């Protein structure tokens, strides 16, 4: 088993801006005062009861209504104090109509934003269809059928103990196998919640700039990403490789690691000569490591693992 502290991680900055989840596009409904007053009286009769967003009762006290364009009906759901304040700050209080019972009907950009994220969670991530018994609570077996998973892809160089992330994958099945590979972040609730309502609140909170898109960096900070990559590497080492090849104290491995961490200027003459002979010496001004990585792959093909899952 490899320890996180022993791995040199490269590439987080290159994938942090990759899009992971996106809100479903919704039309903006700019409702007149008369429309809102009419809805105040009959909105409960227009509310979708086939999709339960929570189990028995809401975890959050701020109840809001919005139009779900997929079902054509209104959804009633609870928001945290922090998320309600955030939405009012970002979109303006004019998009919130307070009903006589204290709950609120959303309109305009605020409604479009909340409905868009609801659509992503309920339909694209599959929460609505995965709640087989329709009780609003998703068990572990039901969550395993959602498309809540996402991951970084890359290569781990065994002897060098260097992990290079270069891409991401999203809307992955949150299966028991996925959870085993991503055990730390799964246990921390990073990927999924046990109700649509909880996941919506988490998503609104994670969408730092409220643009309807969640990037890898918004969902995983650097330390979390490194832990997650370490978990996947250890899973692959345990189940994916039977006889991993170690580079050990090889001079080439040492020189490569030094170049990765300190650049060409940190190399001594002997290390430069070794790397030059192997075709792995970077130019002083090289910013893109892709060509160097390709050369590394050609030279240590049996000493790396692809931690794509």
Secondary structure, DSSP 4 states (H G I P E B T S, - for coil): ---GGGPEEE-HHHHTT-EEEEPPP-------HHHHHHHHHHGGGGB--SS--SSSS-SSSEEEEEEETTTTEEEEEEE-HHHHHHHHHHH-GGGEEE-TTS-EEE-HHHHHHHHHHHHIIIIIS-HHHH-TT-SS---HHHHTTS--EEEEEEEEETTTTEEEEEEEEEEE---HHHHHHTHHHHHTTSS--SSHHHHHHHHHHH-TT-SSEEEHHHH--HHHHHHHHHHHHHHIIIII-SSPPP-TT-HHHHHHHHHHHH-GGG--HHHHHHHHHHT-PPPTT----HHHHHHHHHHSGGGEEE---
